């Protein structure tokens, strides 16, 4: 597309000004905007799909993979799904204005903490156009202005969606800079964005590890990090093996490209002889490639799988494919030590019928999501009751794990007095 002149500094300042407007809207006002935005997207579906076809054609010319093209593609159903996702955000509880832990002090004052918007949130992301609308909706509901810099591969789709959102804002006489979709697809604009610390309060990158490292290393603004998801499943000696097989197959094969897919299986040595033949059989339908330690490799001889010796690098790997690292461990503590060495702080799972061991696992592992007898695929904002998420944080500051509406706010102290003065 023809590159337009874009002033990042001016745009960031306009977003900062607009953030003061959105912060003062009531829940009802925000919900009306979101509902009408969902309708506008559905009404303009044909135009959105037409613009999306330009991205698809350009992507094919650039040689994008079939998987990437599928993530880019918008159909009538997918546009409808975007609208429905926004309507779901309408139903979520608005955290803004909530006062928690209001406590009476000895001098008669009441002290509490109120949830308030962060201000301006910048998102830098790749591929999926649905992120544009859903991120904008989450930021709007939580009272924040948002600056969206999607990948060049989705620029026509992103701008078409932005036009729908802007039309609703303008109909209500509200500053459209509450939602900014950057039309400039150059790398330079990201560099400029990351210096706008006077206007932007938080940066959330979503994409590959390279993008997130680049943003982290070059930003003057706080960054929510999610480098990768090296998710572990530990099958304890007290595990129900039927549950363990089901959890393994679901976590690894249902959607291997997701960051909450399993990448490493740890098996207690006392059940390896029983369990690993079940694993070898269960992974055949999805043609999972296995990187096995020397104590587990033999169980895959003759199986209809590609199996090879695991290296140390395999336990660091986020495969995002039908591929898994497997290791037999000497005991519970060895499993904990392995996870703590190789974790990416995303999601870890234990399968065990021993409550004391599951509780010890929960205490010993400090990844953002720790699960007992459940698939890692539930490590998702919608599945965990957040309704929707803007991303997953593996940084322990501010937000940790899937980020819903509450994670897009902060707290201020509120003091209610009756004329008290300090001695």
N, C-alpha and C positions, 0 to 999 in steps of 0.2 A: 504494500500500500504506500501511497505518497506520504513521506514523513512530514509532519507538521512541526512548526516551531513550538517548543514546550518549555515553559519556565518553571523548573522544579521548585525553586525557592518561593516564587509568588504563589504557586499552587499550594504549597505546604502552609503558607501563612493564611491563605483563604480557608483551608481546611481547619486551621486552628480557630479562626473566627467562627466558622460554622459549627464547631464543636460546642461552643457556648450556647448555640441555639438548640441543638438536639438534646443537650444535657437538661434543659428546662422543660422539655415536653413531658406530658403526663403519659402514663401507661396506655390509656385509652387513645390518645393522639398518635402514639407510636404504632399501636395495633391497627388503627385505621389506615395509616400510611402503608404498613406491611401488607395488609389485606388487599389494598388497591394495587400495590406493586405486583402481587401474585397474579391478580386479574390482568394487569397490563401485559405481563409476560405471556400469559396464555393467549390474550387477544392478538398479540404481535408474533405469535409462534411462526407463521409463514415467513415473515421477514427475518426472524432470528435464524431459522433453518437455512434460508437463502444466504445470509451472511456466513453462517457456519460452513456452507458448501465451499466458500472461497478459501477458508482455512484448510478444509479437507483436500482441496485441489492443490493448494500450495504445499501441504504436507506430503502428498504423494510425490510431487515434483522434487521435494528435498530428500525423498527416500526414507521418510519416517516409517517405523515398524508398524505392523498391523496392530499390535497392542497399543501403541501411542495413538494411532488413528482412531481406534475404538474409543479411547478415553476422550478424544476430541469431538467425536461425532455427536450431534444433537438430532434427535428424531422427535416426532410429535409426542411420543410417550416420555422421552427424557425431558423435554421442555415442560410437560405437565408435571413430572416429578420435581422439577425445580420449583414450580409454583406451589406444589404441595409441601415441599420442605419449608418454604417461607411461611405457609399457613400453620405449619406445626410450630414454628418459632413464635407465632402469635399466641399460641396456647400456653407457652411457657411462662412461669412466674417471673415477673420483672424484679430483679434484685435491687435496682436503684431506689434509694430512699429507705431501705430496711435498716432499722436500728436494732443492734444486737447487744446483749449483755448490759442493759441499762441497770446500773447499780447505784445504790444510795451511799454517799460518803458520810463520814461522821459529822461533817459540818452542814449537812442537809442538802448539798448539791447532788444531782444525779449525773452520772457519767456513762456514756455509751459510745458505740462506734456505728457510724452510718455508711452504707455502701454508696459509692459515687463512681461515675464513669472515669476511665483512665484519661480520656481526652481525645487524642488522635492516634489511631492505630494504622500502621503501614503493613500491608501484606505483599510479599514477593513470592510468587508461586509459578508452577509450571502446568501446562496441559489443561486439565479439566475446566471447561467454561462454567460448570455449575458452581465452582468455588466462588466465582465473582458475585453471583447473586446471593448465595448462602452466607458468605462472609459479610457482605454488606448488610444483610438482614440481621445477623447476630450483632454486629456493631451498632446498628440503629436501635435495636431493642434494648441494648445495654447502655444507650445514651452516648455513644462515641461517634465521632467522624472517622471515616476510613479512607485511606489512599491505597488503591489496588494496582499493583504492577504485575500483570499476568505475563506469560510467555508469549513470544512473538508468534508462535504457532497457533495461538487462539485469539489474536488481536481483533479480527472482525466479529467473532462471536461475543467477545467481552464488551466491545463497544456497543453492539446491538442490545445486549442486556442492560448496559448502563443507561442507554437512551430511555428504556422503559422506566427505570428507577427515577431518572431525572424528570421525566414527564409528570410523574405523580407528585414529586416534590414541588415542581413549578405550579401545578394546579392548586396546591395548597399555599402558595406564596412562601415556601420555605427554601432557604438557601440550598441550592443543589450541590454545593461544595461539601455537604455532609458525606456524599459519595463521590470520590474522584477515581476514575479509571484512567491511568496514564496512557496516552495514545502513542507515546514515543517508545519504540521497541529496542532502542540502542542500549548497549551495556553502560554507556556513560550516564544515563539517567539513574541507574541504580546507584552508582557512585555518588551522584549528587543527592539522591534521596537519603542516603545513609549519613549525610552530614547535617541534616536539618534538625538538629537536637533542640533548637529553640521552639520548634513547632510540633514535632512528632514525639510522642511519649513512649511508644513501644513498636518494635519491628517483629513480625512473625513470618519467618520464611518457611515455605512448604515446598518440598521437592527433594532432589537428590542430595547426597552428602556433600558433593562439591559445592552446590549452591549455598547450603547452610554454612559450610566452613567459610566461604567467601564473605557472606553477610556478617558472620560473627567476627571475622578478622578485620573487616573494614568499617564497621558501624561505630558511630559516636553515640548511638542511641541504644538503650537496653534491648537485648534480643532474647526471644524465647527460642531455645534450641531443641531440635529433635534430629540428631545426626543419623541414627539408624535404629532398626528394631531387631536386635539379636535376642530373640525370645527363646527361653529354655523350658523344656518339660522334664521334670525329674520324676521317674517312676520308682517309688519307694518299695522296700521289701514287704511292706504291709499293704500294697496296692491291690485293688480289685482289677485284675488284668483285663477284663472285658471293658470296664470304664476306661482304662488306660489306652487300649487300642482305639476306642472310639474318639477319645480326646486327641490322641496323636493324629489320626487320619483327618479329623475335622480341622485341627489347628494347622496341619501342614498342607493339605491338598485342596481344601475348599476354595481358597483364594490366595495362592502362594505369593502374589505380587503385593499383598497388603503388608503394612509394617507390623501388624499384630499376628502374622503367620509364624509358626514355629520354625526355628532354624537349627536348634540343637536338642537332641534327646539324650538324657542321662539315665542310666539303668543301674539299679542296685545289683551288685554281683550275685547276691543270693537268689535272685529271680531271673537272671539273664538267660539261663538254660530253658526256662519255661516261656519267657516273654519274647525273646528276640525271634524265634521262629514264627510267632504270631505277627510280629512287626514285618518280617520279610514277606509274608503272605499278604498282609493288609496293604502294603505300599505298592504292590504290583499294578493294580488297576490304573493308578495315576502315573505309573512309570517313573517313580521317584528315584533319583540318583542318590546313592548312599556313600558318604565318606565315613568309614568305620575305623575305630581304634583296633589295635591288634587283638584285643580280647573279644571283639564283636564281629570282626570281618568274616570269620569262618561260618557264622550263621547265615550269611548271604551267599555262600558258595552254592551254585546251582539254582538260585532264585532267579526269576525273570526280571532282574534289576541290574543296573550298572552299579557295581560296588568297587571301591578302591580304598587304599589305606588313607586314613585321615592325617593331615599335617596340623601343626599348631595354628597355622593361618585359617584352617577350616573352622576352627572354633571361634574365630573372630568374624566369620563371614556372615553377611546378610545376603542370602542367595536370591530372595525374591523370585524363586522358581521352584519347580518340583525337584528339590534337592535338599539334603539334610545331613548334618554331622551327628554321629552316634558314638557314645562313649560309655563303657561299663565302669562304674565307680565302686571303690572299696566299701563305701558306707555313706551315711547321711552327711557327716561332716565334710567328707571329700566332695560330695555334690555341692554343698554350700560354698566351699572354697573355689570350686570350678566356676560356679555362677558369679561369685564376687569378682573373680579375675577377668572373666570374659563378658560380663554384662554390659549392655548399652543403656541400662536403667529404664527399659521399656516395660516388659511384662515377663513374669516368671510364674510357672505352674508346678504344683506338686500333686501327684495322685497317691493317696494313702488313706487307709481306713483307721489309722492311728491318730486320734485327736491331739495327743500331746506332741507328736512329731509335726503335724500340720501347724500347730500354734508356734512351735519352735521355728519352723520355716518362715512363717509370717514375720516373726521378730527378727530373724537373722538376715532376711533379704529386704533391701530398701529400694527396690525398683519402684517405678511410679504406680504399677499395678501388680499385686501379688494374689494369686488365685489358688484355691484348693478344690480339686476334683471338678474343674470346669475348663472349657476350651479357651485358649488364648484369644480366639476370635471375638470373644465378648469384651475385649479391651478396646472399647469404642464408646464415644460419648452417648450415642443413642441407646446402646445396649446397657450402659451403666446408669441410665435414668436422667442424663443431662438434657435429653431431647435432641440436641444437636451439638456439634463441636466445631471450633474454628481451627483446631490443630491439637497436637499432642506435645506436651512439654516434657523433656527429660532433664531440664534444669530444675534445681531444687528451690530456686528463689521465685517468689510470687505465686507461680502456678506450677503444679506437678501432675503429669498425666493428662488425660483428655480434658480439654478446656471448653467449658460451657459458658453460659452467660455470666455467672458469678466470677469466673476467672478474668472476665473483661472489665471488671470493676476493681476498685481499691477501697480502703476505709478511711474515714476521717473521724476524729473524736468530736463528740457533741456533748457539751456541758450545759445542764439546766440548773440555773441558780435562782435565788430569791434575794439578791442584794448582798451576798457574801463577799467579804474582802479578806485578803490574806494578812495574818498578823506579822 
